[in-house]
C-alpha cells in the first residue's frame, strides 16, 4: 500500500540552522498494516508523516502509494487518497460549521462538486448512523456548531471524517497527545475499531510506548532521522515498555516526556 524508498530530508540546507531530519529512509507498508511509530523529539517521526502527506517534499528518494508515485504530488492532490487526524483537536474540523456540514465536506472528499442542494436526507441518515458509532450523543446534535464541542468530541469527529470515505492510508499524528487520559483512551478505542472494521492501512505517530505496543500489528522506532527498530506480529505483542525504554536509554535518547507517557 505504501512504499518509501531511500527518502532523505534536510531543512535549511547550507545555513547555520541546517537540520538533517531524515536520512535514507526505506519502508514498506502492506495493505491493512496498522503501524505505530515512536521516537524522541527530533527523531523524524512527524517529518516522515508530513512527507507522506505532502506538507514537505523530500530532497531525494521516492514515495509510492497504492501504485501511484506521489513523491512530488502537491498536498491538495494527495488529500483524496489520505485521511489525517492532527495532534491539535481544533485543526481537523471547521468550528463555525455544523457537525453535519463538516461530515458533508469529508463525504465529498475526492468527488466532483455540483450545484445540487447541499445535504440530502439520505446523507443525514448515514451521518446519524456513523455518529452513533462514537457513542458521544452527537447523532442528536448534527445542527450544532463544531466549535461548541469539547476537544475530545472534535477529535472523535475528525477521526470519523477522515475515515468516512475509506482512505488508502490513514495518518494519525499524535492524535491523542492533547487529550486527557480518559478521552485519549476513547479516541484510541475508536481508532482501532475503525481501522479493523474497514481494514484500513494506518500510520500512527505516538510518544506513548504503552499505546505503541498495545495498538497495531507493527511497531517502528526512529532515532536521529533513521529507523532503528522494526517489529511486528507476535514479537510486537510480547514487547514490554521496559524493553523499549532500555533501547532509548542505551542510545541516550530517553527524555521525560517518553518516561511519563509510558
C-alpha angles and dihedrals in degrees: 000000000000128000122182114187125193094325120178132178131186123181123213091007114201095015134103089257095053111151126188102213100172130017122196096324118185121180137157126200120195123217107281096018114146104200124188117202123202134177143128127275110300093017091126100251098127092037090057091048091048092050089054091047093048097243087123130022118227121244092223140356134051138275119200122184118193091334094314120116103228097165094119099017112129117252094247091055092051091052094086091059098043138063116201137188116190131213092245110068089209095062103064099057139049106246097201094052128081122257092251091048091054090050091048091055090051092046090055094050109136093005129115113261120233137184092249119127112287113249121009124209091247089058092048090055090052093048091049091052092048094046090051088063089066091061090214100115092249092128086075093048103053092133093053119109111252090228088071093061126095121252091257093049091049092049091050089049091049089052090052091048092050091055100036090097103037105251124213086232133014114212117201113187106194085304095175099042094099095047131089115255096259094049092043090055090052093050091047090050089052090046092055091045094053094043092052096041095055097027090238125184105234137186113196123187114201142160092205110096094193090056091045090057097039099050131056134012097263137042128201125191119203130196131174093349097311138094107246101169133029120176134165146170120012093352089059093046090055094050119118127210089236090061092054092046089053091052092052093042092051089054093046092243099116115122138175094257092056093047094047092044094053 
